Amino acid sequence: MVFSSLYFLFSFLPLVLCSYYLMPERIKNVILLLASIFFYAWGEPVYVVLMLFSAAFNYVVGLDLDRTQGNEKKILLFFAVSVNLLILGFFKYSGFCIEIINSIFGLSLTCRELALPIGISFYTFQSLSYIADVYRGKVEAQRNLLKFALYLTMFPQLIAGPIVQYSDIAAQLDNHRVTCTGAGAGLDRFIRGLSKKVLLANNLGMIYTGIQAVSERSVLTAWIGIAAYTLQIYFDFSGYSDMAIGLGKMFGFTFSENFRYPYISCSITEFWRRWHISLSSWFRDYVYIPLGGNRVPVWKHIRNILIVWMLTGLWHGASWNFVIWGLYYGVLLLLEKYFPKNFFMEKHFTEKFFTKGDADRIPRWIRQLITMFFVMVGWVFFSNTDLSEAVLYLGQMFGRGTCGIVDAAALYDLRSNFILLLAGWIASGPAPAIWFEKLEENRPKAASVVDAALFLLCLAYLVYSSYNPFLYFRF
């Protein structure tokens, strides 16, 4: 079940909200937990047992960590982390590992294909953050199994995040109150996320799917396709995060922001401070800093960066394209860190492109274009799980195809999709949100009409279109 389905919008969500609002405070958590288990079972009935085992196991380990000291505590931490990673590795990476072993040793081992449990990467990382924080003494172990299970399984953020660290939500599990203002703000955020997903991501996805289905592409066609995918994945994932945050507010919970307009970034470093914030924060807190962060010799810092970004790539999927995608960003971040500061603002560079009076710094929009160039190149590896297809597509973007720079198909694609692509680029920035906030402040009734219109448009699309994928479902 996905948030952008008619069944969720008109059956599951209204029933759960009504039950939740009408029940006494003392059993609201029970209602939300049961709803979350049902939500997960709708798509993965077999793997509900796995998710509940993860909740029970990490709950017990957390209590034990609170009671032990010294080496015994370290051994318990190692055991808990190993069990969590082994479960994740078995379902997500066993086939990839066997493929590597076969290629190295010339074997022909086989592995039974297993369906990847939905959301396993997200709830495993939440479990690991909880165990690590209890070990460090950052949080006290949760002594109520129901509350801990709710933290791990809460359906708004279960299958696609944001990754909620226990320290950010511990107090809310004990005391969360639903207010009319909060519920209204949550509904508004949900509708905006739904609009991103249904009206923008789905339509942009059809552009890329159509272009990807053609083997021969001109340079312009390839760039139109990857531009569409760049926007699709942003609206798909940020829209889902918006819906999750909005649903959280409807139930009295506050989740952290997961996206802050990443496509206005002026550097790769800034991009990753704005994109999938909960994931990059998790790797910073639980991998990068424990490895020593940047307070180590240069070679160790380079090692730390590459380890973190290789793992970031692997987190997204068990194939070489994701490993390359992660290392690609690791290398870019290292170049930004260790190349001379203000390299793009050096006098010999700026005087070549700007008049003497403007040569003191590069305009922000040029730095944004440079950043987006590298981001779009990276999405080629992310979107093609077949590495040879990624290399072929990348070559076509830079003139290695047989269709030239521009052909009739490219011009047709550009004419047909120009308005949608332009609307996507505008909507990926902060301007529409700023406009809507001012509208809510000055003319709240008009803002409600806009929300209602967007919701009706989404419903019309969902009724008449069968194209409603969710890209991050596979992670």
Disulfide bonds with the S-S distance in Angstrom:
none
